[in-house]
Amino acid sequence: MRFFLNLAADSYLSHYQGHVRNVSVIAEDGRRIEFPANALRPFVTKSGVQGRFELLIDDNNRLQRLHRLSH
């Protein structure tokens, strides 16, 4: 599932500090995706988290991999 994300640094900070555990986005195909906020850690910069991402899940709908396709 692919989606775009533009999350400002201060918004991600509340996720990182544990105030919010999950991120919810709308995929390019219209489905709502919810996944653990800590999956975004490798992609955080001073300006937050931006880009187009692909989320891979297993047969039980568990997160297997998240990677950035573009900035």
Phi, psi and omega in degrees: 000135182246147181203160174259146178219133175224089185247116180296155183303316182293329176291318179293329181304319179294326175293314184297323182282357176092003178292329178231127184267331184237152175250138179239126180225165175256123180289164179300334179270005176096351179284146174273132180242135174234131181212162182297134181300328182293346176294341181274349184311315181296345186253003184283132173238182178300333181266000178114221179230119180226150172139183175255130187236159172234131180249127177250134181236161178268187181295342178261015181062030177262141180300127176253319183201143173231126176219152181273131178271325179200163180271000000 
